[in-house]
């Protein structure tokens, strides 16, 4: 499917306060997050490379033991296997790119 309307994608909440819509290609996944203020992403790691972009708001990210407050326009490059966690210091919009494709985010494309 070459064209996608985000409003038509089903939204899921894999972690309390983290609302997710995503798009897959054959080799990568893009995640579109709407995050509630104060929501916490517990520390985790995965085999995927990840590039995290703060589109709106402020997000405190801890990566390999280093904590940074990221605001709109700031980006974190998260290597495969690196432990990371975060907290929304305000309501946020985040975009994440993952390689390879996140098969664990495979939810049907249906309207909410």
N, C-alpha and C positions, 0 to 999 in steps of 0.2 A: 504494500500500500504506500504509494509515493507521497500522499498528502494526508495530513492528520489534523483534526481540530481538537485541541486540548479539552474543550468543553464537552466533547462527545466521549471522552475516555472515562472509564470508571475510576473513581477515587477510592483509595484504600488508606487505612490508618495502621501501618505495621507496628508503630510505637505510639503510645498516647501523646497526642498533640502534634504529630507529624503526619500530615495529609499528603498523599503521594499519587501522582499520575505519571506514567512513563511510556516511552516509545522505544521499541526494539528495532534494530536492523539485524542483518545476519551476523554481525561481528561486535556490535556495541549496544549499550542501553543509555538513554538519556532519562534522568529522573527530574520531575518538576515537583518541588516540595512547597507547601504552604505550612508554616510552622507557627504554633501558638506561643506567645510569650511565656517563658518559664519552662517550656517542654525540654526534656532531657533525653538525648540519645546515649544509651549506655555504651561503655567501651566495647568495641568489637573489632574484628579484622576479617578480611576475606581475600580470596586469591585474585580479585580483580584490581587493576589499576583504576584510580579514581581521580577526577579533577572536579573540585567543588567550587562553585561560584556563588557568592552572596549577591543576589540581585536587588534585594531590599531589606532593610533592617540591620540588626547587629547580632552576630552569632559567635559565641565563644567556642573555639575548636581546640581540643587537646590532641596532639599528634606525637606519638613516641615520647610522651612525658612533657612536651613543651606546649604551653597554653597561649593562644593569641586571640585577641578580640578582632574579628573581621567585620567590616562594614561593606555597604554596597560598592561593588566594583572590585573587591578583593577576592583572591583565588588561592586555594590550597591544592597542591599536588600531593596525592596520597599514594605511595608505592604499594604494590601488592604485598599483603601480609602484615602491614604496619598497623598496630593498635591505634584506634582513634575514638573519640567521643565528643559530645558537644552539648551546649545549652543555648537556647534562644533567649537573648537578653531583651529582645523586643519581638513583636510579630515579624516574621521573616518570610522571604521568598528565596529559595535556593534552587540552583540547577546543578545536577551532578552528571558527569559523563563517566561511564564504566566500560572497560575493555578487559576481557571479552564480555559478550552479552551476559546479562544477569538472568539466568534461567530461573532463579529462585524468586524473581519478580514477575513471573508469568501468570498474570491475571487476565481473564477475558476482556476484550475491548468492548465494553458495553456502556451505555449512558447511565449515569447515576440515577 
